[in-house]
């Protein structure tokens, strides 16, 4: 029975999707291992290490192979790794002649690492598609709300006016960088693994070229990159991959955090798409909890935790690790499932996001002009100096806050001779209008929208 949220009957489609689970399914991994074994045979036949007929037989018979998974499971529990039990079944299937060439010169980690890289490649393809889909959704939101004014917040307090398009362009810029990072990491991380027992390919003989030719041929067979040296004791590629997923999770977590705060009843600026009973409470009929955002936040924390596990797994000893490798068996599949699940939840939340522009405007005006206090300070500073201007406007803000609910910053400033003697009342009105203090926000939105993905 499933014991993890990522394959739980109850939670699996909150934390993952069927297509990513299919990539990292146990049987899918074993099939990848079989794919590597058959590709290895063809590669070795290509460079003359094993007979071509043997490679052809291995490829043909393994294509219609019916593995005994129960036996494979039992023997893996004894051996500690699945490859020796798998090779036993493959060899028996291929017969005495061809079967003797299965797994020729290879070691367990060659097969498992390369199979994992094949899974990672498929997983990254899925991540890339989802990132591009989210980018497209954000582009639409940015364009639609390029001029939609709202309160920018720092420390959960009103800071300066921004636009909702600007806020979403910040999200989009991160997604664009993730797409770029993904392209950059592929040649570093999607590497074939073939080195034999200690990585030197000594099992293929003393001809220093033949092993390297076989590895290059294997890379071509599997459409992977050929490394300059065996990497089974250098795990930075795996660590980079899971840390990349953690970075993606960080961006998604940032978006989810904003959505959660902005969807609170008191703020009510956005809300996740309404689906009957989604986010419902067992006792409070009025509830529409931001479920997608909550799951995304949890996923982002899991991804950061798993990234640290893979950093730990880099601390391998000598030419074969005594245990850190096993951490990847847990962290890599879970990271991909959780990352794709979080991307799917983000896509759902953003694609149908309800944007309440009236609430944004109401909240922007709720502090009675205080949100543009900096604009007044910077104008006043041209006449009285920055520090004195800060002190004057600070006192005006204090009076406004402590005054009646009808008191505005503009009204307070208009009563101060030190202000009106150097800044006209008309100019004060302009300065106290939030739409006049957006800086380069819309220009930056346009720059992000103009950025071309790699």
Secondary structure by P-SEA (a helix, b strand, c coil): cccccccccccccccccaaaaaaacaaaaaaaaaaaaaaaaaaaaaaccccaaaaaaaaaaaaacccaaaaaaaaaaaaccaaaaaaaaaaaaacaaaaaaccccccaaaaaaaaaaaaaaaaaaaaaaaaaaaaaaaaaaaaaaccbbbbbbccccccccccaaaaaaaaaaaaaaaaaaaaaaccccbbbbbbccccccccccccccaaaaaaaaaaaaacbbbbcccccccaaaaaaaaaaaaaaaaaaaaaaaaaaaaaccccccccccccccccccccccccccaaaaaaaaaaaaaaaaaaaaaaaaccccccccccaaaaaaccaaaaaaaaaaaaaaaaaaaacccccaaaaaaaaaccccccaaaaaaaaaaacccaaaaaaaaaaaaaaaaaccccccaaaaaaacccccccccaaaaaaaacccccccaaaaaaaaaaacccc
